[in-house]
Amino acid sequence: MTARVDDYHVRRKVELWQGRHPLQGRTPRPGDIKVRSNDYLCLAGHPHVIESEIAALRAGGHGDAVSRVWVHHERDITREFEQRVAALMRAEDCVVCASGYTANVGLIQSFATRGAPVFLDMKAHISLHEGVVSAGARPVLFRHNDPQSLDRMLAQNGPGLVCVDALYSTDGDLAPLAELVEVCERHGAALVVDETHSFGAQGPDGAGLVVAAGLAERVHFRTVGLSKAVASRGGLVVSSRRNIEYFRYEALPTIFSTSVMQHEVAGFDAVLDIFEREDWRRDKLHANHAYLKQGLDALGYNVSASKTQIIALEPGDIRQATTLRDALEKRGVFGAIFFPPATPDKRCIIRFTVNCGLSRRELDRILEVCDEIREEVGMAEWRSTKRKPASQANPLEVAPKSGNAQRRLGRSRILNGWLHNGQFDGKAGADIHLRAARNRTAGVLNNHPAE
Ligand SMILES: Cc1ncc(COP(=O)(O)O)c(C=O)c1O
């Protein structure tokens, strides 16, 4: 036990991090740009959400604050919300959990049997791995987003639960859901898809990527953490009526831990109203992502893994990552640093999470900063830069030679060219801007209040 604590205090904190935990960066000041929240649709301060929560608090206080297996209220608004989510996600039933983490742990703990194989994409969320530990099941890892690798593992180990994230939280990569479903069906395996980052942000009315792909009837379980587009805390499991009833009364974190409170459920329910009514938030989110990704790509950063809303810059080890983080923060751009155990040792990242409230001016400022710091952070030497697919723009040869030259120009020729010569296909985004502007005038675009 002492050795574990020493490993943190001596080897990592003193030797690796030079006395400062990597999470201790600068504190943002007013006017700084924050691209590190998961509040993708800027709903944390939405008046409809706040008012719904206040009304529920006034009507019933904190309620009974009990585990989800007990229902003490005459009107169970949690059950009404569960049924609404099930309809949205084209499933038979749903159960609310205390968090996305406990939804995943509880699901694997209650469905996997001791010693049975559970197949995990190598990048699947840590809570899915924890579920395997909790069940005493046998983890079998397959290569990230590689259905053939899964196919081989299933052939060697026999069927079991297969766990993937729909949208990977570190780099914005999407799971090849249709191919994974086919492999699972061929082997008689059950698929678990974690929709934590896609719920609200993808699919019709925010129903997620399984619905968007028309696979709702072929995916056995979906889980959701309500800490991203729902901008709250809580979780969900969605499946058949039979599976949900079993989960509700058998999953240990559901039985032995207190569930979310009534006013929180009222807030979730209000968020679903906004998912339905305000499509423009998703449109603007995706337009913002496309703009930032294309700009970073033109500057030479390897952002090829990013398919939607999450963009990772991958400088390398923890020292390179803190250098990049500090260079960005010094100039008022705040992403999130990820390092072991969230990433391998040499693949630490700074993650930008885009949201629908970012203006074109803010996006351009992020690009200007990323342009200016390329030499300072040694971008050309990063392993991720060297892996950048050849098909993508590689402007390194034409980049100005020194940081001073860049500063004299203000923006490098690359960024100027990209911004002014219409290299960005911003047509789709232009319409969305107009709609967003109209909505802003109507007072419904909340600026982004959460970290
Ligand atoms: C993919 C994924 N699943 C589950 C979780 C856990 O969700 P929660 O924060 O609601 O516990 C997270 C992150 O927070 C996540 O990124």
The ligand as an ORCA input file, in Angstrom:
! r2SCAN-3c Opt
* xyz 0 1
  C     -17.378      7.212    -22.813
  C     -17.706      7.509    -21.389
  N     -18.497      6.658    -20.703
  C     -18.830      6.885    -19.425
  C     -18.374      7.998    -18.748
  C     -18.752      8.193    -17.330
  O     -19.849      9.056    -17.289
  P     -20.222      9.890    -15.961
  O     -19.329     11.075    -15.945
  O     -21.648     10.218    -16.139
  O     -19.993      8.988    -14.795
  C     -17.546      8.912    -19.425
  C     -16.991     10.143    -18.822
  O     -17.242     10.787    -18.002
  C     -17.204      8.668    -20.765
  O     -16.407      9.505    -21.443
*
